[in-house]
Amino acid sequence: MTVTVRFAPSPTGRIHIGNARTALFNWLFAMNNKGRFIQRFDDTDIARSKQEFSDAILYDLHWLGIFPDATEYQSRRFEAYDEVVERLQAAGVLYPCYETPEELDLRRKVRRTRGLPPVYGREALTLSQQQVAEYRSDGRRPHWRFLLPNFSSDPLQPERTEVHWNDLVRGEETVDLASLSDPVLRREDGTYLYTLPSVVDDIEMGVSHVIRGDDHVTNTGVQIALFKALGAEPPVFGHHNLLTTASGEGLSKRSGALSIASLREDGIEPMAVASLAVLVGTSENVAAMHDMPALAERFDPAATSKSAAKFDPDELFVLNRALMHHMPFAEAQDRLIVLGISGDKAEPFWLAVRGNIDRLSDAVAWWRILADGPQPAPEFSDEDRDFLQQAFDLLPEEPWTGTVWKDWTARIREASGRKGKALFMPLRLALTGLASGPELADLLPLLGREGTLARRP
Ligand SMILES: Nc1ncnc2c1ncn2[C@@H]1O[C@H](COP(=O)(O)OP(=O)(O)OP(=O)(O)O)[C@@H](O)[C@H]1O
């Protein structure tokens, strides 16, 4: 059996880091099992779904390193759903209801006061033909509920109230259908809620594993019942924990918080985002993985914790720095060219600065310092100024060898008697204008003798 997974967001906004976790869990699971990944847009809510959001979600997924094998849109598949509705109606497990939301609300209150669970009491099943005719002549149109197989009053089949599955992430799971209302699958206006299109597509698209957030655990109980009502074998399910903001708030596409687009704009590398999105809230150590195959090796759905995990963007910078630190020039080269960093010096420059930047675009500031000198020009005490005059007089003639920094500072030490910070800090400030940064031994050859002397205060 080919492993087939899907990521099924509603295109109602830009995806956030939590959605990315779901997409990546599916992508890595497919990678590890040589499977297929279907990108499926849950755009049945025509009013809120927008093509521009579907396009933006695909863009964000590509940026993260996810390349779907197929892309599907539920809004183009209504005929398939209509057919299944007819089958369920014919089987007597999809029944019409005429209650208004206010009537349902009132019933729930009554049930609560009687100490009954506030679930739908299936009153629609007992309507007389005359009542139905009256509703219809009043202009009411039915919404349709799925008759859950939760006949808890049947002493011979008590197990029918419970749905069990072995969750890829959470292990043995049970949902008791007796505690749920028969779900509405289709609204009065003929539009579909999430439950039915998702099941129909999973069957028709051969989805073998459904991996999604644990906000769907109860849905899974209902959907397994629906798979069975349609005579289909349910897929394997896995529900991972949800991510929250660092202060514990939930995420939503509509709020835009922690969107993949905003992280990209902040200059974070895709593999820093992917590594944290996948490894946070698991028993694995959080570290920046260099590429998707390396992350796939670290990925184990069963290592995921059951409680929500906080996503702290500050951690992204730590991972980003680690990626920068080890990024080979060949990988950075094209992006550096776009930033105006090219020529013979680009490679030694990159190797000199990569250990001192948070994100790739920070290299530009260092390139400018080397090209144009410190801005603004640093200020020195009279004592340091005298020291620097003496030091610059001792700069070796060219051609320079690989030991020029060592040779120069040895001469300065001997002539001035200064050592340690008293020797290095004025030199660093004179050459770069900053109190910290890349090794001066690496920067000096990039400046050359002329460039170095131009920094004499
Ligand atoms: N905070 C989260 N952490 C992890 N996964 C999440 C989170 N929020 C949603 N998901 C998962 O993302 C997938 C797509 O879900 P969906 O499109 O409903 O996103 P949403 O952000 O919950 O929705 P919206 O904000 O549009 O209501 C689902 O599998 C869902 O479980």
The ligand as an SDF file (V2000), in Angstrom:
LIG
                    3D

 31 33  0  0  0  0  0  0  0  0999 V2000
   -1.9750   25.9850   16.7140 N   0  0  0  0  0  0  0  0  0  0  0  0
   -1.8480   24.9040   15.9630 C   0  0  0  0  0  0  0  0  0  0  0  0
   -0.8340   24.0520   16.1800 N   0  0  0  0  0  0  0  0  0  0  0  0
   -0.6880   22.9440   15.4070 C   0  0  0  0  0  0  0  0  0  0  0  0
   -1.5160   22.6180   14.4020 N   0  0  0  0  0  0  0  0  0  0  0  0
   -2.5440   23.4320   14.1380 C   0  0  0  0  0  0  0  0  0  0  0  0
   -2.7770   24.6150   14.9020 C   0  0  0  0  0  0  0  0  0  0  0  0
   -3.8790   25.2190   14.4090 N   0  0  0  0  0  0  0  0  0  0  0  0
   -4.3160   24.4650   13.3880 C   0  0  0  0  0  0  0  0  0  0  0  0
   -3.5350   23.3870   13.2080 N   0  0  0  0  0  0  0  0  0  0  0  0
   -3.6910   22.3440   12.1970 C   0  0  0  0  0  0  0  0  0  0  0  0
   -3.5660   22.9390   10.9150 O   0  0  0  0  0  0  0  0  0  0  0  0
   -4.3680   22.2140    9.9670 C   0  0  0  0  0  0  0  0  0  0  0  0
   -5.1550   23.1940    9.1250 C   0  0  0  0  0  0  0  0  0  0  0  0
   -6.1780   23.7090    9.9420 O   0  0  0  0  0  0  0  0  0  0  0  0
   -7.0850   24.9350    9.6700 P   0  0  0  0  0  0  0  0  0  0  0  0
   -7.0570   25.3530    8.2480 O   0  0  0  0  0  0  0  0  0  0  0  0
   -8.3980   24.6770   10.3040 O   0  0  0  0  0  0  0  0  0  0  0  0
   -6.2660   26.0140   10.4940 O   0  0  0  0  0  0  0  0  0  0  0  0
   -6.6230   26.9690   11.7080 P   0  0  0  0  0  0  0  0  0  0  0  0
   -5.4280   27.8470   11.8550 O   0  0  0  0  0  0  0  0  0  0  0  0
   -7.0690   26.1590   12.8710 O   0  0  0  0  0  0  0  0  0  0  0  0
   -7.8530   27.7010   11.1210 O   0  0  0  0  0  0  0  0  0  0  0  0
   -8.4840   29.1290   11.1530 P   0  0  0  0  0  0  0  0  0  0  0  0
   -7.5980   30.0760   11.9000 O   0  0  0  0  0  0  0  0  0  0  0  0
   -8.5690   29.4310    9.6860 O   0  0  0  0  0  0  0  0  0  0  0  0
   -9.7910   28.8640   11.8010 O   0  0  0  0  0  0  0  0  0  0  0  0
   -5.2240   21.2720   10.8090 C   0  0  0  0  0  0  0  0  0  0  0  0
   -4.7090   19.9730   10.6650 O   0  0  0  0  0  0  0  0  0  0  0  0
   -5.0720   21.7440   12.2360 C   0  0  0  0  0  0  0  0  0  0  0  0
   -5.1500   20.6840   13.1610 O   0  0  0  0  0  0  0  0  0  0  0  0
  1  2  1  0
  2  3  1  0
  2  7  2  0
  3  4  2  0
  4  5  1  0
  5  6  2  0
  6  7  1  0
  6 10  1  0
  7  8  1  0
  8  9  2  0
  9 10  1  0
 10 11  1  0
 11 12  1  0
 11 30  1  0
 12 13  1  0
 13 14  1  0
 13 28  1  0
 14 15  1  0
 15 16  1  0
 16 17  2  0
 16 18  1  0
 16 19  1  0
 19 20  1  0
 20 21  2  0
 20 22  1  0
 20 23  1  0
 23 24  1  0
 24 25  2  0
 24 26  1  0
 24 27  1  0
 28 29  1  0
 28 30  1  0
 30 31  1  0
M  END
$$$$
